[in-house]
Amino acid sequence: MKKLIVLAICTALYTSFVIFSLHKPSSVVSDDHMTDVGKLMPVKVKQVVKETELTSIKEVIEEAKREDLKVSIAGKRHSMGGHTYYHDSVVLDMTGYNKVLDFDKEKKTITVQSGITWDDIQQYINKHGLAIQVMQSQNIFTVGGSISVNAHGRDIRKGSLISTVNSFRLLTADGEIPTVSRKQNEELFYLALGGYGLFGVILDVELQLMDDELYEMTTEKLDYTEYSDYFREKVLDNQQAKMHLARISTAPDSFLTEMYVTNYELASEEGPLQEHDELRKERMTGISKFALGMARNFDWAKDVFWEIQKQYFLKANGDLISRNNVMRSESKFLEYEAENDNDVLQEYFVPVDKFTDYIDDLRDVLTAEELNLLNITVRYVNHEEGPVLSYSDEEMFALVLLINQGLSKKEQKKTGEIVRKMIDVTLTHGGRYYLPYMPYPTKEQMKRTYPRSEEFFEKKKQYDPDERFTNFFYEEYKQ
Ligand SMILES: Cc1cc2nc3c(=O)[nH]c(=O)nc-3n(C[C@H](O)[C@H](O)[C@H](O)COP(=O)(O)OP(=O)(O)OC[C@H]3O[C@@H](n4cnc5c(N)ncnc54)[C@H](O)[C@@H]3O)c2cc1C
């Protein structure tokens, strides 16, 4: 009888989670109220406009100028700190501006409108045997939104997204449309790339592609103290290894000690890419969503969730997978709609050789605090000097933390205090934090993390003296 009741409860929960999975989270609360996927800062905006043509986008900026209105630019709104809106601003939703404009198979280049998603591009280029060089792990984001944060992903050889952007056109506050690249308007290139929509509207973008490749997946279990050496010797020095992702446990039984790492090495057999290059659709959404849902609420379920994830990857040892499919990681199970709480992200970069000491100190902070930490993935980013707001001045591991937190002011205050402590620890180890998330860090922490931030904000005033393009991130951190 008892078993039956447990089974019935589990089935009911499972069904409700599956039903939730069918709902797309909306970041437009109502016509004039907006928030983003973080849902922590809803405000009234003047209007959300979704344009599909360049002439209408230009008109939006001209009208805003005439009426002295602020403009915020939005892609898929997966940044979480009000980066895509501002109170009483006109929000320019770019997701309708999403066509492929040009494609050169020989040169391996594609020119796209910036509201296109990575998924759209993959659908277009996969049949030509080509792949994206650098993007996030998931393919749900727009190109414009990804360029504006200078995204990074599982590739360990190509650097961050900036290295794959040949050029773009930028609609600036004065209505001009310069072409921006390493050779033309170079200064704007390094400001707008990682510029959080503050230097103008990125219109069309030429991206450098590469051949799709076939990889063999290998997954191993490690202790966190072995990770830095393992990564240098077995991954970085192994030229066959092209992509990499690791996880460190947030489950109580193995908290911040156990890891498993997945490497994607060029498959030795030649030719069978075609047998593996059909683009994958999301699988396992219901089960993953259920396991994550339980982990939000129970510590024992965090242990179960960790075991399920680990076994899933260990079981895939030796599987062959195309590059395009590695870059289509599951994302639907992360969608979460609840009235009083939400899942948010934090990301910290730490020098490769400091990883062990860093984790020890992070564990000390987290053991003393109450933070509902659900997952940490680890990626690698290499030295990237170009962007003015560069997050990586040496070889770094990037730790992405998935945190469940309450939406109330009290809960935000509590999470904010813990985040600031984690950032202090990160800075102590020569690390940095990533900017697309909640504005919990202090201005001082922002300045320490991004030594060129003063220059960034000065240039913003120079290129856009009326601060036409604005958002809450800018409001919070400008000098
Ligand atoms: C589940 C999840 C997983 C993630 N994984 C990764 C990851 O693996 N690696 C990583 O680097 N990041 C990751 N991120 C962060 C993500 O890359 C950024 O939030 C990115 O900006 C999302 O793209 P978007 O289309 O939603 O942009 P939005 O959030 O809509 O916009 C982000 C910024 O870009 C600006 N912008 C958007 N379009 C334009 C345009 N056309 N012209 C000028 N400015 C524009 C906006 O004003 C805003 O400041 C992740 C986020 C989530 C929620």
The ligand as a Tripos MOL2 file, in Angstrom:
@<TRIPOS>MOLECULE
LIG
   53    58     1     0     0
SMALL
NO_CHARGES

@<TRIPOS>ATOM
      1 C1         20.6030   27.7750  -19.6060 C.3       1 LIG1
      2 C2         21.7050   28.7120  -19.9940 C.ar      1 LIG1
      3 C3         22.9030   28.1900  -20.4420 C.ar      1 LIG1
      4 C4         23.9520   29.0580  -20.7920 C.ar      1 LIG1
      5 N1         25.1170   28.5180  -21.2310 N.ar      1 LIG1
      6 C5         26.1170   29.3310  -21.5900 C.ar      1 LIG1
      7 C6         27.3450   28.8000  -22.0910 C.ar      1 LIG1
      8 O1         27.5140   27.5900  -22.2280 O.2       1 LIG1
      9 N2         28.3220   29.6860  -22.4400 N.ar      1 LIG1
     10 C7         28.1370   31.0370  -22.3480 C.ar      1 LIG1
     11 O2         29.0460   31.7820  -22.7030 O.2       1 LIG1
     12 N3         27.0000   31.5620  -21.8870 N.ar      1 LIG1
     13 C8         25.9920   30.7410  -21.5070 C.ar      1 LIG1
     14 N4         24.8280   31.2950  -21.0630 N.ar      1 LIG1
     15 C9         24.6560   32.7540  -21.0830 C.3       1 LIG1
     16 C10        24.1770   33.1800  -22.4830 C.3       1 LIG1
     17 O3         25.2130   32.9860  -23.4120 O.3       1 LIG1
     18 C11        23.8200   34.6700  -22.5290 C.3       1 LIG1
     19 O4         22.8080   34.9370  -21.6060 O.3       1 LIG1
     20 C12        23.3990   35.1020  -23.9470 C.3       1 LIG1
     21 O5         23.3590   36.4920  -23.9960 O.3       1 LIG1
     22 C13        22.0500   34.5690  -24.2950 C.3       1 LIG1
     23 O6         21.6750   34.9360  -25.6110 O.3       1 LIG1
     24 P1         20.2700   35.6300  -25.8350 P.3       1 LIG1
     25 O7         19.9130   35.5410  -27.2710 O.co2     1 LIG1
     26 O8         19.2770   35.1170  -24.8680 O.co2     1 LIG1
     27 O9         20.6570   37.1350  -25.4660 O.3       1 LIG1
     28 P2         19.8490   38.1830  -24.5560 P.3       1 LIG1
     29 O10        19.8440   37.7070  -23.1610 O.co2     1 LIG1
     30 O11        18.5490   38.4770  -25.1620 O.co2     1 LIG1
     31 O12        20.8020   39.4560  -24.6750 O.3       1 LIG1
     32 C14        22.0660   39.4530  -24.0480 C.3       1 LIG1
     33 C15        22.7540   40.8080  -24.2960 C.3       1 LIG1
     34 O13        22.9450   40.9800  -25.6790 O.3       1 LIG1
     35 C16        22.3730   42.2060  -26.1440 C.3       1 LIG1
     36 N5         21.8720   41.9540  -27.5050 N.ar      1 LIG1
     37 C17        21.0460   40.9620  -27.9090 C.ar      1 LIG1
     38 N6         20.8780   41.0190  -29.2470 N.ar      1 LIG1
     39 C18        21.6050   42.0750  -29.6930 C.ar      1 LIG1
     40 C19        21.8290   42.6610  -30.9750 C.ar      1 LIG1
     41 N7         21.3010   42.1680  -32.0900 N.pl3     1 LIG1
     42 N8         22.6210   43.7620  -31.0440 N.ar      1 LIG1
     43 C20        23.2080   44.2840  -29.9450 C.ar      1 LIG1
     44 N9         23.0150   43.7630  -28.7030 N.ar      1 LIG1
     45 C21        22.2350   42.6760  -28.5800 C.ar      1 LIG1
     46 C22        21.2840   42.5370  -25.1340 C.3       1 LIG1
     47 O14        21.0370   43.9210  -25.0690 O.3       1 LIG1
     48 C23        21.9010   41.9970  -23.8420 C.3       1 LIG1
     49 O15        22.7240   42.9580  -23.2510 O.3       1 LIG1
     50 C24        23.7800   30.4630  -20.6980 C.ar      1 LIG1
     51 C25        22.5600   30.9770  -20.2410 C.ar      1 LIG1
     52 C26        21.5290   30.1210  -19.8930 C.ar      1 LIG1
     53 C27        20.2390   30.6980  -19.3900 C.3       1 LIG1
@<TRIPOS>BOND
     1     1     2 1
     2     2     3 ar
     3     2    52 ar
     4     3     4 ar
     5     4     5 ar
     6     4    50 ar
     7     5     6 ar
     8     6     7 ar
     9     6    13 1
    10     7     8 2
    11     7     9 ar
    12     9    10 ar
    13    10    11 2
    14    10    12 ar
    15    12    13 ar
    16    13    14 ar
    17    14    15 1
    18    14    50 ar
    19    15    16 1
    20    16    17 1
    21    16    18 1
    22    18    19 1
    23    18    20 1
    24    20    21 1
    25    20    22 1
    26    22    23 1
    27    23    24 1
    28    24    25 2
    29    24    26 1
    30    24    27 1
    31    27    28 1
    32    28    29 2
    33    28    30 1
    34    28    31 1
    35    31    32 1
    36    32    33 1
    37    33    34 1
    38    33    48 1
    39    34    35 1
    40    35    36 1
    41    35    46 1
    42    36    37 ar
    43    36    45 ar
    44    37    38 ar
    45    38    39 ar
    46    39    40 ar
    47    39    45 ar
    48    40    41 1
    49    40    42 ar
    50    42    43 ar
    51    43    44 ar
    52    44    45 ar
    53    46    47 1
    54    46    48 1
    55    48    49 1
    56    50    51 ar
    57    51    52 ar
    58    52    53 1
@<TRIPOS>SUBSTRUCTURE
     1 LIG1         1 GROUP 0 **** ****
